[in-house]
């Protein structure tokens, strides 16, 4: 029996992204996914035997639509300072880190051809991987009635994974602050002017070491930074997004805030501002397993007495920070 078509999966991915097309609005895309799925199940109406016969195709549909949504969202949020690698089973989990130190320059005396040289080194970084999972359920009667919003279901699953990865990236950055040298680290308890002065001082060091720097933090942290001079246009832009996009020549990038799963606690700290290198060598390394595994909770629907479709979706992810790089952090107290 044929699996669900690539066309159906692509429409589901677009709908989960909240996209629209010239043919469909986002709501129509979700409806199109439902109708197309019922059509490809080979019946005008769904029944329990159809679900039992085709459930593994449903699981594969979820596996193959969640993965690209997670990949796109994490790259969209963190791509400016994080490097992503998707690996297949058996692939090597390695990044090759180029040494971004400048070559030293030596004065050459007339008639002396000796120059002190430094080899451009590289090092391998293996990112530790962790298994993560998210659970979701749907009432079987809703599925059989053709009322399951598959685009919304896959989008919710994907956002669960994106939040988990974002939390891991934030935790990795915060924990790495301990390894930052005193030149690149500060604790500020004074005014916003003092905060800006210290952030810009560290930015000067980061730029001297790497070539260019960006200021990174949550909106709540970045809105404390104000440029020396600003035009009405810049003030209007700040009013729209919540922070200045540039502060005295240094670009600011906001990290999207979120709640930790199942709580009202912020996932990212609002009292830390990072100054990161803006270079080809990304500071944060993220590895995602290219495969997602969807499975029934308990192993089979026959074990459930509540007539629910209950699924676990599992994958592996790893996050690491290149602590040898020159970057900075300012903590607010």
C-alpha positions as CSV (number, residue, x, y, z in Angstrom):
1,X,0.0,0.0,0.0
2,X,1.5,3.4,-1.0
3,X,2.7,5.8,1.7
4,X,1.5,9.4,1.9
5,X,2.7,11.5,-1.0
6,X,5.5,14.0,-0.9
7,X,2.9,16.6,-2.1
8,X,0.9,16.0,1.1
9,X,4.0,16.3,3.3
10,X,5.1,19.5,1.6
11,X,1.6,21.1,2.1
12,X,1.7,20.0,5.8
13,X,5.1,21.7,6.2
14,X,3.9,24.9,4.7
15,X,0.8,24.9,6.9
16,X,2.8,24.2,10.0
17,X,5.1,27.2,9.1
18,X,1.9,29.4,9.0
19,X,2.5,29.9,5.3
20,X,0.0,30.9,2.7
21,X,0.0,30.3,-1.0
22,X,-1.6,31.9,-4.0
23,X,-4.2,29.0,-3.9
24,X,-4.7,28.6,-0.2
25,X,-4.8,30.7,3.0
26,X,-3.2,29.1,6.0
27,X,-6.6,27.8,7.3
28,X,-7.3,26.4,3.8
29,X,-3.9,24.7,3.9
30,X,-4.8,22.9,7.1
31,X,-8.1,21.8,5.6
32,X,-6.3,20.7,2.4
33,X,-4.0,18.5,4.5
34,X,-7.0,16.8,6.3
35,X,-8.8,16.2,3.0
36,X,-5.8,15.0,1.1
37,X,-4.8,12.6,4.0
38,X,-8.3,11.1,4.0
39,X,-8.1,10.8,0.2
40,X,-4.7,9.0,0.3
41,X,-6.0,6.7,3.0
42,X,-8.2,5.3,0.3
43,X,-11.6,5.9,1.8
44,X,-14.3,8.6,1.9
45,X,-14.8,7.9,5.5
46,X,-12.3,6.6,8.2
47,X,-12.9,3.6,10.4
48,X,-10.9,1.9,13.0
49,X,-9.6,-0.8,10.7
50,X,-8.2,1.9,8.3
51,X,-6.4,3.5,11.2
52,X,-5.0,0.1,12.4
53,X,-3.9,-0.7,8.8
54,X,-2.3,2.6,8.0
55,X,-1.1,3.9,11.4
56,X,2.6,3.3,10.6
57,X,2.2,5.5,7.5
58,X,0.8,8.2,9.9
59,X,3.8,7.9,12.1
60,X,6.2,8.2,9.2
61,X,4.2,11.2,8.0
62,X,4.8,12.9,11.4
63,X,8.5,11.9,11.4
64,X,9.1,13.4,7.9
65,X,7.2,16.6,8.5
66,X,8.5,17.5,12.0
67,X,12.2,17.3,11.0
68,X,12.3,20.1,8.4
69,X,10.1,22.4,10.5
70,X,12.5,22.1,13.5
71,X,15.5,22.6,11.3
72,X,14.1,25.7,9.6
73,X,12.9,27.3,12.9
74,X,16.1,26.7,14.9
75,X,18.3,28.0,12.0
76,X,16.0,31.1,11.7
77,X,16.3,31.9,15.4
78,X,19.9,31.1,16.1
79,X,21.5,30.9,12.6
80,X,23.5,34.2,12.9
81,X,25.8,32.8,15.6
82,X,25.2,29.0,15.6
83,X,26.3,26.4,13.1
84,X,24.0,23.5,12.4
85,X,24.7,20.0,11.2
86,X,22.1,17.4,10.5
87,X,23.6,13.9,10.6
88,X,22.3,10.6,9.4
89,X,22.7,7.3,11.3
90,X,26.4,6.4,11.4
91,X,27.6,9.9,10.3
92,X,30.5,11.4,12.2
93,X,29.5,14.0,14.7
94,X,32.4,16.4,14.2
95,X,33.1,20.0,13.6
96,X,36.4,21.2,12.3
97,X,37.2,24.5,14.1
98,X,39.5,26.8,12.3
99,X,41.8,29.0,14.5
100,X,40.7,32.5,13.9
101,X,43.7,34.2,15.5
102,X,45.5,36.7,13.3
103,X,48.9,35.8,11.9
104,X,51.5,37.8,13.9
105,X,53.5,40.4,12.0
106,X,57.3,40.7,12.5
107,X,59.5,43.5,11.4
108,X,62.1,42.3,8.9
109,X,65.5,44.0,9.0
110,X,67.1,44.9,5.7
111,X,68.9,41.8,4.4
112,X,67.2,39.6,6.9
113,X,64.7,37.2,5.4
114,X,63.6,35.5,8.6
115,X,59.9,35.9,9.5
116,X,58.1,34.5,12.5
117,X,55.2,32.4,11.2
118,X,52.2,30.9,12.9
119,X,50.5,27.8,11.4
120,X,46.8,28.1,10.9
121,X,45.6,25.4,13.2
122,X,42.3,23.5,13.3
123,X,40.8,21.3,15.9
124,X,38.1,18.7,15.9
125,X,35.0,19.2,18.1
126,X,32.8,16.3,18.9
127,X,29.4,17.4,20.3
128,X,27.9,15.2,23.0
129,X,24.4,14.0,21.9
130,X,21.3,13.6,24.0
131,X,18.0,11.8,23.3
132,X,15.0,14.1,23.6
133,X,11.3,13.4,23.1
134,X,7.9,15.0,23.0
135,X,4.5,13.4,23.5
136,X,1.2,14.2,21.9
137,X,-2.2,12.6,21.8
138,X,-5.4,12.9,19.8
139,X,-8.8,11.5,20.5
140,X,-9.4,8.5,18.2
141,X,-12.9,9.6,17.5
142,X,-11.7,13.0,16.2
143,X,-9.3,11.3,13.9
144,X,-12.0,8.9,12.6
145,X,-14.3,11.9,12.1
146,X,-11.6,13.5,9.9
147,X,-11.3,16.5,12.4
148,X,-7.6,16.1,13.3
149,X,-5.6,19.2,12.3
150,X,-2.4,17.5,11.3
151,X,-0.7,20.8,10.4
152,X,-1.4,22.1,13.9
153,X,-0.3,18.8,15.5
154,X,3.0,18.7,13.7
155,X,3.6,22.4,14.4
156,X,3.1,21.9,18.1
157,X,5.5,19.0,18.1
158,X,8.1,21.0,16.2
159,X,7.8,24.0,18.5
160,X,8.3,21.6,21.5
161,X,11.6,20.5,20.0
162,X,12.6,24.1,19.0
163,X,12.0,25.2,22.6
164,X,14.1,22.4,23.9
165,X,17.0,23.1,21.6
166,X,16.7,26.9,22.4
167,X,16.9,26.0,26.1
168,X,20.0,23.9,25.5
169,X,21.7,26.7,23.5
170,X,20.9,29.2,26.2
171,X,22.2,26.9,29.0
172,X,25.4,26.1,27.0
173,X,26.1,29.9,26.6
174,X,25.4,30.7,30.3
175,X,27.5,27.8,31.5
176,X,30.4,28.9,29.2
177,X,30.6,32.3,30.9
178,X,32.8,30.8,33.7
179,X,35.5,30.1,31.1
180,X,35.5,33.6,29.7
181,X,38.6,35.6,30.8
182,X,38.2,38.7,33.0
183,X,38.9,41.0,30.0
184,X,35.7,39.7,28.4
185,X,33.4,39.4,31.4
186,X,31.8,42.0,33.6
187,X,29.1,42.4,36.3
188,X,27.2,45.7,36.2
189,X,24.9,46.9,38.9
190,X,24.8,50.6,38.0
191,X,23.0,52.7,35.4
192,X,22.1,51.8,31.9
193,X,24.9,54.2,30.8
194,X,27.4,52.1,32.8
195,X,26.0,49.0,31.3
196,X,26.4,50.3,27.7
197,X,29.9,51.5,28.4
198,X,31.0,48.0,29.6
199,X,29.2,46.2,26.7
200,X,30.9,48.4,24.2
201,X,34.3,48.1,25.9
202,X,34.0,44.3,25.6
203,X,32.7,44.6,22.1
204,X,36.0,46.5,21.2
205,X,38.0,43.5,22.6
206,X,35.9,41.0,20.7
207,X,36.3,43.0,17.5
208,X,40.0,43.3,18.0
209,X,40.2,39.5,18.4
210,X,37.8,38.4,15.8
211,X,37.2,41.2,13.3
212,X,33.5,42.0,14.1
213,X,31.1,41.7,17.0
214,X,27.4,41.5,17.6
215,X,25.5,42.1,20.9
216,X,23.0,39.3,21.7
217,X,20.4,39.1,24.4
218,X,16.7,39.0,25.0
219,X,14.5,42.0,24.2
220,X,14.3,42.8,27.9
221,X,18.1,42.9,28.1
222,X,18.7,44.8,24.9
223,X,16.1,47.6,25.5
224,X,18.5,48.8,28.3
225,X,21.0,49.8,25.6
226,X,20.6,53.2,23.9
227,X,22.9,54.7,21.3
228,X,24.6,58.0,21.9
229,X,22.6,59.6,19.0
230,X,19.5,58.3,17.3
231,X,17.3,59.6,14.6
232,X,13.5,59.6,14.6
233,X,13.6,56.7,12.1
234,X,15.7,54.7,14.5
235,X,13.4,55.5,17.4
236,X,10.4,54.5,15.4
237,X,12.1,51.2,14.5
238,X,13.0,50.7,18.2
239,X,9.3,51.3,19.1
240,X,8.3,48.5,16.7
241,X,10.8,45.8,17.7
242,X,11.5,46.8,21.3
243,X,15.3,47.6,21.0
244,X,17.8,49.5,18.9
245,X,19.2,47.4,16.0
246,X,22.5,49.1,16.4
247,X,24.2,50.7,19.4
248,X,27.1,53.0,18.6
249,X,28.1,51.0,15.6
250,X,27.6,47.5,17.0
251,X,24.6,45.4,15.7
252,X,22.2,44.0,18.3
253,X,20.4,40.7,17.8
254,X,17.4,39.7,20.0
255,X,16.9,36.1,21.2
256,X,13.2,35.2,21.2
257,X,12.1,34.6,24.7
258,X,10.0,31.6,25.6
259,X,8.6,29.7,28.7
260,X,10.2,26.5,29.9
261,X,7.9,23.6,29.0
262,X,4.9,23.4,31.4
263,X,5.9,26.5,33.4
264,X,5.6,30.3,33.4
265,X,9.4,30.6,33.9
266,X,11.4,32.3,31.2
267,X,13.7,30.0,29.3
268,X,16.4,32.7,28.6
269,X,17.9,35.0,31.2
270,X,16.9,38.7,30.9
271,X,20.0,39.8,32.9
272,X,22.8,38.6,30.6
273,X,24.1,40.3,27.5
274,X,26.5,38.5,25.2
275,X,29.0,40.0,22.9
276,X,29.7,37.4,20.2
277,X,32.0,37.3,17.3
278,X,30.3,37.8,13.9
279,X,32.5,35.6,11.7
280,X,32.4,32.6,9.5
281,X,33.4,30.5,12.5
282,X,30.2,30.2,14.5
283,X,30.6,30.2,18.3
284,X,27.8,27.7,19.0
285,X,27.7,24.2,17.4
286,X,24.4,22.4,17.1
287,X,24.0,18.8,15.9
288,X,20.6,17.4,15.1
289,X,19.9,13.8,14.2
290,X,18.3,13.8,10.8
291,X,15.9,11.1,11.9
292,X,12.8,11.4,14.1
293,X,11.1,8.3,15.5
294,X,7.4,8.4,16.1
295,X,6.0,5.5,18.1
296,X,2.8,4.7,20.0
297,X,2.9,5.1,23.7
298,X,2.7,1.7,25.3
299,X,3.6,0.0,22.0
300,X,0.1,-0.4,20.6
301,X,-3.3,1.2,20.6
302,X,-4.6,-2.1,22.0
303,X,-3.1,-1.2,25.4
304,X,-5.1,2.0,25.7
305,X,-8.5,2.0,27.4
306,X,-9.2,5.7,26.7
307,X,-9.4,5.4,22.9
308,X,-6.7,8.0,22.3
309,X,-3.9,8.1,19.7
310,X,-0.9,8.7,22.0
311,X,2.4,9.2,20.3
312,X,6.0,9.8,21.4
313,X,8.3,11.5,19.0
314,X,12.0,11.0,19.7
315,X,15.3,12.4,18.2
316,X,18.8,13.2,19.3
317,X,20.4,16.6,19.6
318,X,23.7,18.1,20.9
319,X,24.9,21.6,21.7
320,X,28.4,22.9,22.4
321,X,30.1,26.3,22.7
322,X,33.6,26.8,21.4
323,X,35.2,28.2,24.6
324,X,38.5,28.9,22.9
325,X,36.9,31.7,20.9
326,X,37.1,35.3,22.1
327,X,33.6,36.4,23.2
328,X,32.2,38.3,26.1
329,X,29.3,38.5,28.6
330,X,27.9,41.2,30.8
331,X,25.7,40.2,33.7
332,X,23.3,42.6,35.3
333,X,22.7,42.7,39.0
